[in-house]
Amino acid sequence: MEVEYDDSGWQGRTKQQSGAEETHEDNPQKTIQECLEKFLTPDYIMEPGIFTQLKRYFQSGGSPEEVISMLSENYKAVAQMANLLAEWLILAGVKVTEVQAMVENHLKEMILKSFDPKKADTIFTEEGETPDWLTEMIDHYTWRSLIYRLAEEYPDCLMLNFTIKLISDAGFQSEITSISTAAQQIEVFSRVLKTSIVKFLNNPDDVHGAIQECARMVCHGQHTYVYSQVLIQVLSQEQKGGFNMKRLSQEIIKYALQKYF
């Protein structure tokens, strides 16, 4: 099923949320209580939304002394201690790359265990736009691979689907090997399909393997099959390379018949 994430869509969600927040601002005590509950969270001062919550808190008449006390008392410095331990390991002779791998692998395990798709979807309503840290994450393969795994497990998570589109927009569509992940969005699927077709055309030594890979993706569902076959049929009308596309179409039909009939 196609899921679109244009700017107006996310802005629409944000505006609805902001309207709800404005309703809460009519009740200053309720707003203050909501903010205080967040300030009680360990290391909340490190959260990206801290400035937004502080603004709400002070606009509702919150006490500066109280918020300073709460944030400082609940500051556990988990991230800073992790950095300190990493520096100690490096000083002890462990390679920087090994230390980095330790930290990243542990973080990945923690995220996989505690990931909450509902909370993840609130990132956009709280931030109002794509967070800078998210765009920085997709520059690194370690975190892209994590997004792929999470998207497989939580296919309905809007934040993950949006991030998959960001990854595809950044030119990493060849990494999206999961058919179910790619099939969530027509734009992403189109890019992955293009990569698969190019591989088929440019690898004469492994034509069979390229055909099987492409056929598996095309036959993922009825919508992917119809869309892909129509596209391949159009390409088969081209004078240059059209016969190759006709062969690919026939091989896909053969694969579908063997698998489903």
C-alpha positions as CSV (number, residue, x, y, z in Angstrom):
1,M,0.0,0.0,0.0
2,E,1.3,3.4,-0.9
3,V,2.0,5.8,1.9
4,E,2.9,9.3,1.0
5,Y,4.9,11.7,3.2
6,D,4.8,15.0,1.5
7,D,5.5,18.2,3.5
8,S,1.8,19.1,3.7
9,G,1.0,15.7,5.2
10,W,3.5,16.1,8.0
11,Q,2.6,19.7,8.5
12,G,-1.0,18.8,8.7
13,R,-0.3,16.3,11.5
14,T,1.8,18.9,13.3
15,K,-0.9,21.6,13.1
16,Q,-3.5,19.2,14.5
17,Q,-1.2,18.4,17.4
18,S,-0.4,22.1,18.0
19,G,-4.1,22.8,18.1
20,A,-4.4,20.2,20.9
21,E,-1.5,21.8,22.7
22,E,-3.1,25.2,22.5
23,T,-6.1,23.8,24.2
24,H,-3.9,22.5,27.0
25,E,-2.4,26.0,27.3
26,D,-5.8,27.2,28.4
27,N,-5.2,25.2,31.5
28,P,-1.8,26.4,32.8
29,Q,-1.8,24.0,35.8
30,K,-2.3,21.0,33.5
31,T,0.4,22.2,31.2
32,I,2.8,22.7,34.1
33,Q,2.0,19.2,35.4
34,E,2.6,17.7,32.0
35,C,6.0,19.4,31.8
36,L,7.0,18.4,35.3
37,E,6.3,14.8,34.5
38,K,8.7,15.0,31.6
39,F,11.3,16.9,33.7
40,L,11.3,14.0,36.1
41,T,12.6,11.6,33.4
42,P,16.2,10.7,33.9
43,D,18.5,12.9,31.7
44,Y,15.5,14.8,30.2
45,I,17.8,17.8,29.9
46,M,19.5,15.9,27.0
47,E,16.3,15.4,25.1
48,P,15.8,17.3,21.8
49,G,12.4,18.6,22.9
50,I,13.7,20.2,26.1
51,F,13.5,23.8,24.9
52,T,10.0,23.4,23.6
53,Q,8.8,22.0,27.0
54,L,10.7,24.7,28.9
55,K,8.9,27.4,26.8
56,R,5.5,25.8,27.5
57,Y,6.4,25.6,31.2
58,F,7.5,29.2,31.6
59,Q,4.6,30.5,29.5
60,S,2.2,28.8,31.8
61,G,3.8,30.4,34.9
62,G,6.1,27.7,36.0
63,S,8.8,28.3,38.7
64,P,12.4,28.6,37.4
65,E,13.8,27.3,40.7
66,E,11.6,24.2,40.6
67,V,12.5,23.2,37.0
68,I,16.2,23.8,37.6
69,S,16.1,21.6,40.7
70,M,14.2,18.8,38.9
71,L,16.4,18.8,35.8
72,S,19.6,18.8,37.9
73,E,18.4,16.1,40.4
74,N,17.4,13.8,37.5
75,Y,20.5,14.3,35.5
76,K,22.3,10.9,35.5
77,A,24.8,11.7,32.7
78,V,24.4,8.3,31.1
79,A,25.7,9.5,27.7
80,Q,28.6,11.3,29.3
81,M,29.6,8.2,31.3
82,A,29.5,6.1,28.2
83,N,31.8,8.5,26.5
84,L,34.1,8.5,29.5
85,L,34.3,4.7,29.5
86,A,35.0,4.7,25.8
87,E,37.9,7.1,26.3
88,W,39.3,4.9,29.1
89,L,39.1,1.9,26.8
90,I,41.0,3.8,24.1
91,L,43.6,4.9,26.6
92,A,44.0,1.3,27.7
93,G,45.0,0.3,24.2
94,V,41.7,-0.8,22.6
95,K,41.4,0.3,19.0
96,V,39.0,3.2,18.3
97,T,37.1,1.2,15.7
98,E,36.6,-1.6,18.2
99,V,35.3,0.8,20.9
100,Q,33.0,2.4,18.4
101,A,31.6,-1.0,17.4
102,M,31.0,-1.9,21.0
103,V,29.0,1.3,21.7
104,E,27.0,1.1,18.5
105,N,26.2,-2.6,18.8
106,H,25.0,-2.1,22.4
107,L,22.9,0.9,21.4
108,K,21.4,-1.2,18.6
109,E,20.5,-4.0,21.0
110,M,18.9,-1.5,23.4
111,I,16.9,0.2,20.7
112,L,15.6,-3.1,19.3
113,K,14.5,-4.2,22.7
114,S,12.8,-1.0,23.8
115,F,11.6,0.5,20.5
116,D,8.0,1.9,20.7
117,P,6.5,2.7,17.3
118,K,3.8,5.0,18.9
119,K,6.4,7.1,20.6
120,A,8.5,7.1,17.5
121,D,5.6,8.6,15.5
122,T,5.3,11.5,18.0
123,I,8.8,12.7,17.0
124,F,7.4,14.6,14.1
125,T,4.5,16.1,16.1
126,E,6.8,17.3,18.8
127,E,9.6,18.5,16.5
128,G,7.3,20.0,13.8
129,E,9.9,19.0,11.2
130,T,12.4,16.3,10.3
131,P,14.9,16.3,13.3
132,D,18.5,17.0,12.4
133,W,19.7,13.9,14.2
134,L,17.6,11.7,12.0
135,T,19.1,13.0,8.8
136,E,22.5,12.6,10.4
137,M,21.7,9.0,11.3
138,I,21.0,7.9,7.8
139,D,24.5,9.0,6.7
140,H,25.9,6.0,8.6
141,Y,25.3,2.4,7.5
142,T,25.1,1.1,11.1
143,W,22.0,3.1,11.7
144,R,20.5,2.6,8.3
145,S,20.7,-1.2,8.9
146,L,19.0,-0.7,12.2
147,I,16.2,1.2,10.5
148,Y,15.8,-1.7,8.0
149,R,15.4,-4.2,10.8
150,L,12.9,-2.0,12.7
151,A,10.9,-1.4,9.5
152,E,10.6,-5.1,9.0
153,E,9.3,-5.6,12.5
154,Y,7.0,-2.5,12.6
155,P,5.8,-2.0,9.0
156,D,3.0,0.4,10.1
157,C,5.3,2.8,11.9
158,L,5.0,6.2,10.1
159,M,8.3,7.4,11.4
160,L,10.2,4.3,10.1
161,N,8.4,4.5,6.7
162,F,9.3,8.1,6.4
163,T,12.9,7.4,7.3
164,I,13.0,4.6,4.6
165,K,12.0,7.2,2.1
166,L,14.7,9.6,3.3
167,I,17.2,6.7,2.9
168,S,16.0,6.1,-0.6
169,D,16.1,9.8,-1.4
170,A,19.7,9.9,-0.2
171,G,20.6,7.2,-2.8
172,F,20.9,4.1,-0.7
173,Q,18.0,2.2,-2.3
174,S,20.4,-0.6,-3.3
175,E,20.7,-1.5,0.4
176,I,16.9,-1.9,0.8
177,T,16.9,-5.7,0.2
178,S,13.7,-6.3,2.1
179,I,10.9,-6.5,-0.3
180,S,8.2,-5.9,2.3
181,T,10.0,-2.7,3.4
182,A,10.3,-1.4,-0.2
183,A,6.8,-2.3,-1.1
184,Q,5.3,0.0,1.5
185,Q,5.9,3.0,-0.7
186,I,5.7,3.2,-4.5
187,E,8.5,5.7,-4.8
188,V,10.9,3.5,-2.8
189,F,9.8,0.4,-4.6
190,S,10.3,2.0,-8.0
191,R,13.9,2.8,-7.2
192,V,14.6,-0.6,-5.8
193,L,13.0,-2.1,-9.0
194,K,15.2,0.1,-11.2
195,T,18.3,-1.1,-9.3
196,S,17.2,-4.7,-9.8
197,I,16.5,-4.2,-13.6
198,V,19.9,-2.5,-14.1
199,K,21.6,-5.4,-12.3
200,F,19.8,-7.8,-14.7
201,L,20.9,-5.8,-17.8
202,N,24.5,-5.3,-16.6
203,N,25.4,-8.8,-15.4
204,P,25.3,-11.2,-18.3
205,D,27.5,-13.6,-16.4
206,D,24.8,-14.1,-13.7
207,V,21.5,-13.6,-15.6
208,H,19.7,-16.4,-13.8
209,G,20.5,-15.0,-10.4
210,A,19.5,-11.4,-11.4
211,I,16.2,-12.7,-12.9
212,Q,15.4,-14.7,-9.7
213,E,16.1,-11.7,-7.5
214,C,14.0,-9.4,-9.6
215,A,11.2,-11.9,-9.9
216,R,11.0,-12.5,-6.2
217,M,10.6,-8.7,-5.7
218,V,8.0,-8.3,-8.4
219,C,5.9,-11.2,-7.2
220,H,5.8,-9.9,-3.6
221,G,2.2,-8.9,-4.0
222,Q,-0.5,-8.3,-6.5
223,H,0.1,-4.5,-6.6
224,T,3.9,-4.9,-7.1
225,Y,3.3,-7.5,-9.8
226,V,0.9,-5.5,-11.8
227,Y,2.9,-2.2,-11.5
228,S,6.2,-3.9,-12.4
229,Q,4.8,-5.8,-15.4
230,V,3.2,-2.7,-16.8
231,L,6.5,-0.8,-16.4
232,I,8.5,-3.6,-18.0
233,Q,6.0,-3.9,-20.8
234,V,6.5,-0.2,-21.6
235,L,10.3,-0.6,-21.6
236,S,10.0,-3.6,-23.9
237,Q,8.7,-1.4,-26.6
238,E,12.0,0.4,-26.8
239,Q,14.2,-0.5,-29.8
240,K,17.4,-0.6,-27.7
241,G,17.2,-3.5,-25.2
242,G,13.5,-4.1,-25.6
243,F,14.0,-7.8,-26.2
244,N,15.8,-8.1,-22.9
245,M,12.8,-6.6,-21.1
246,K,10.5,-9.0,-22.9
247,R,12.6,-11.9,-21.7
248,L,12.5,-10.5,-18.1
249,S,8.7,-10.2,-18.3
250,Q,8.4,-13.8,-19.5
251,E,10.7,-15.1,-16.8
252,I,8.7,-13.2,-14.1
253,I,5.5,-14.8,-15.4
254,K,7.2,-18.2,-15.3
255,Y,8.4,-17.6,-11.8
256,A,4.9,-16.5,-10.7
257,L,3.3,-19.6,-12.2
258,Q,5.7,-21.9,-10.5
259,K,5.3,-20.3,-7.1
260,Y,1.6,-19.7,-7.0
261,F,0.0,-22.3,-9.3
